[in-house]
């Protein structure tokens, strides 16, 4: 039964990754594990590059605190998140 659960979760994560690759590749750059709770919460709050365009350092820091990621809202993650709004649907670089 556990093997079925793991296989289903892996398949769903792979499908999400493929959809993001096709429509918003930059979103995959934020979190190392796409199927993690924090990554899914981010995609729920910021489902498009335009929505992520509202992110600034303070807003991303607040998001990280809200999701128990103290100390992980550093400049590297902020820079990656900020660049998302500049990436087109195909992941074009700014």
C-alpha positions in Angstrom: 0.0 0.0 0.0 2.8 2.4 0.8 4.5 1.7 -2.5 1.3 2.7 -4.3 1.1 6.0 -2.3 4.7 6.8 -3.1 4.2 6.0 -6.7 1.1 8.2 -6.9 2.8 11.1 -5.2 5.8 10.8 -7.5 3.5 10.7 -10.5 1.6 13.8 -9.3 4.8 15.7 -8.6 6.2 14.8 -12.1 2.9 16.0 -13.7 3.1 19.3 -11.8 6.7 19.7 -12.9 5.8 19.1 -16.5 2.9 21.6 -16.3 5.2 24.2 -14.8 7.9 23.5 -17.3 5.4 24.2 -20.1 3.7 27.2 -18.6 5.9 28.7 -15.9 9.4 27.2 -15.7 10.7 29.8 -13.3 8.5 28.6 -10.5 10.6 25.4 -10.2 13.6 27.5 -9.3 12.2 28.6 -5.9 12.1 25.3 -3.9 14.3 22.2 -4.3 11.4 19.8 -3.7 8.4 20.6 -5.9 6.1 18.3 -4.0 6.9 19.9 -0.6 4.2 21.6 1.4 6.0 25.0 1.2 6.3 24.7 -2.6 2.7 23.8 -3.0 1.7 26.7 -0.7 3.8 29.1 -2.8 2.1 27.9 -6.0 -1.3 28.3 -4.3 -0.5 31.9 -3.3 1.4 32.8 -6.5 0.1 30.6 -9.3 1.4 32.8 -12.2 4.4 34.8 -13.0 2.2 37.9 -12.7 1.2 37.0 -9.2 4.8 36.4 -8.3 5.6 39.9 -9.6 4.0 41.2 -6.4 6.8 39.6 -4.4 9.4 41.8 -2.8 11.8 41.0 0.0 9.4 41.8 2.8 6.5 39.9 1.3 8.6 36.8 0.6 10.0 37.0 4.1 6.5 37.2 5.5 5.5 34.1 3.4 8.5 32.2 4.7 7.7 33.1 8.3 4.1 32.1 7.8 5.2 28.7 6.6 7.9 28.2 9.3 11.0 28.9 7.2 12.9 31.3 9.5 16.3 32.1 8.2 15.5 30.8 4.7 14.2 34.1 3.3 17.7 35.2 2.4 18.7 37.2 -0.6 19.3 34.2 -2.8 15.6 33.0 -2.5 14.4 36.6 -2.8 16.4 37.1 -5.9 15.1 33.8 -7.4 11.5 34.7 -6.6 11.9 38.3 -7.9 13.2 37.0 -11.2 10.1 34.9 -11.7 8.0 37.8 -12.8 10.6 38.7 -15.4 10.5 35.2 -16.8 8.0 34.7 -19.6 5.6 31.7 -19.8 8.4 29.8 -21.7 10.9 30.7 -19.0 12.7 33.4 -21.1 15.4 35.2 -19.1 14.9 38.9 -18.4 
